[in-house]
Amino acid sequence: MSDQHTPDLPLPDYDGMPLGSIESRVRTLDADGVERVLAYEREHADRIQVVQVLEHRLTALRTGAAKPSGGDPTAAAPEMTAGRPGGSTASPATEGPTQNPPSQGVPTNPAQPRSTG
């Protein structure tokens, strides 16, 4: 299937989500929603870690050990909107101060004097 769209799934952009996001977002779904995501996962990527998370959540929902969390599964995922999926969110505004090498030399080669330019 060349279509990147995941029809009938309660989690938008599911195919691009990392495991941690799937694990937290699936908590907002009822048993029917988890079943749909689980069926899609098994038919497509069939990632064992994701299947296990979905199976455990489905079991917890069916046995009454858990309930949907009430969050919004369609809300924008921060990890999907910060630049590029899985990319760093670091920017010049968030980087630390410039550090000079110690006065005794360059940290990787103490015998080499520090440059002054």
Buried (B, 14 or more C-beta within 10 A) or exposed (E): EEEEEBEEBBBBBBEBBEEEBBBBBBBBBEBEBBBBBBEBBBEEEEBEEBBEBBBBBBEBBEEEEBEBEEEEBEEEBEBBEEEEBEEEEEEEEEEEEEEEBEEEEEEEEEEEEEEEE
